[in-house]
């Protein structure tokens, strides 16, 4: 568009703002040249419009015969049809022809460079047909669909209904796929790339009609695609007269776009997800929408159309070749560009308002070459040195992190991490920010720590040195500390039960069990002694009492007594049954308290090392040690909300049996990770040890008698169950004590 065209538009009465907006659109979506057709120098002499058979017909007369139908395309908003005449001038003397007949409002004829564009301004979008007859191009606009025709098109068809003869080519396939971000994609394989397609929303649904097309029997079906998780619920394909009607039923909030690449037509329905952080939510593509309809167009010319529409500068390399059949309807321009690049395996790079398009392999090779050149330049850049005074972090630790090693020796030099048998570096216990082998410095960079002043000296290229300075600023900060109070408790669920009996009596006033005037009292079970007399009985013959179950028990067992005598009261037997049950509950083993930094492990242990001897064929007898300790191993992690994550390991070992090979260690261990609020308490337990013992006491001979043997036996059962419970209370220290 040159200055002459602008002046011509102003002379025709168009406002300057309207003229620029209209000219930018018309030139922006223009086609530079038609592929494979040689156009001679010609001129448009006249443009006229008439109504023939209810359809608007536009007659465009040129000075020379037309070699074919010029390339054209249609836009959805506003509804327009544009035809490009390459190597043609405007000799009609008019740039605007008012028509106002039927669906046609006006016709614009604009000359720009070496081409002339004829734009038909419509009231609504309708299909059109163009044919060349000598030096005249006839453009026929099909009439809008009436209500009766729409109802007939929506009428369902049934299997067995045959389309009229000569209706057109048949569709090859209808498929459904799930796209990116939950989009539903209806993919239709057309029988011909020149099949006219009409798309229109219908309430919550979308209707797609393929004109002059038949539907094979195997494709007349209803697809339930609800399980794909897209806005599309049903896809129904039917034959309606000489066209195939595709009804796409949707749910929720959605938006759609459609495009055609050669014989493949794609309808994409995307969900609209509002973003609460934005006032206006949009899809992945945000460009202005456009509609394009090209058949066998050169890719370079198609990219120029996108450049004219967007105002971007698009540069294509000589290796961008080929043609493309494309139909896009109401899609964002950036999505249209992606579709074109994907169809031809092209890629792009963007710098400001310049877009460079080239084959993907060519761009990948250029990127690789540029990276190699940058790496080569890094080896030639002079190094720069800088020193950093560290206030909270150790200079040696930061140097190790920059060099990707585990530690730094006393002289400040980095020490390489130990390697395994396979040659892989093993990570140490220093828990640095970066794992072993991750080098932050460049290959030429050096970091030296000075332990006396806690300074760090770094030498590297300037670009890398700036990033290292920012990293050190993040690392050299005070670390928050946590006070951990622990109570380690051993809960005993020990229960002991004992049963005993005492049996005695008198006959004619004499005590049973006397021999020659001396009383004899037999006792079994440790509860009595020979020669003793039990209270409440006159001469106890048998005494098997219920023993106290603990050394601290001071109360006697409960007893039940019975006396049996004859009618003359000369003989009397006494029976006393005793029973005892005792419980033992809880005892605190240890209550350690420790302070540690955030993400720093702390260990506290108490116990003994047990010596034992081992024999060696070469060294004789050696003395070795085994630990039997109570150990608390904890590492806190402070969360952003002020809670604490505790990585805890608690073990309580004790001396076990002495074996020929050494000493056995009885182990109780708990290892877990828990989240606790600041100042809260969590209990960790679940390790049980159960031990049950039974002690039987009896009088030899009498205790084995059937029936009455139970009177001469004593039985004691003890069940001992212990559980190790750990109570942990973390407290984050304030900034005054532990830093912030």
Secondary structure, 3 states (H helix, E strand, C coil): CCHHHHHHHHHCCCCHHHHHHHHHHHHHCCCCCCCCCCCCCEEEEEEEEEEECCEEEEEEEECCCCCCCCCEEEECCCCEEEEEEECEEECCCCCEEEEEECCEEEEEEEEECCEEEEEEEECCCCCEEEEEECCEEEEEECCCCCHHHHHHHHCCCCCCCCCCCCCCEECCEEEEEECHHHCEEEEEECCCCCCCEEEEEECCEEEEEEECEECCHHHCCEEECHHHCCCEEEEEEEEECCEEEEEEEECCCEEEEEEEECCEEEEEEEECCCCCCCCCCCCCCCCCEEEEEEEEEEHHHHHHHHHHHHCCEEEECCCCCCEEEEEEEEEEHHHHHHHHHHHCCEEEEEECCEEEEEEHHHHHHHHHHHHHHHHHHHCCCCCEEEEEECCCCCHHHHHHHHHCCCEECCCCCEECCCECCCCCECCCCCCCCCCCCCCCCCCCCEEEEECCCCEEEEEECHHHHHHHHHHHHHHCCCCCEEEEEEEEEEEEEEEEEEEEEEEEEEECCEECCEECCEECCEECCCCCCCCCCCCCCCCEEEEECCCCCCCCCCCCCEEEEEEEECCCCCEEEEEEEEEEEEEEEEEEEECCEEEEECCCEEEEEEEEEEEEEEEECCCEEEEEEEEEEEEEEEEEEECCCCCEEEEEEEEEEEEEEEECCEEEEEEEEEEEEEEECCCCEEEEEEEEEEEEEEEEEECCCHHHCCCHHHHHEEEEEEEEEEEEEEEEEEEECCHHHHCC
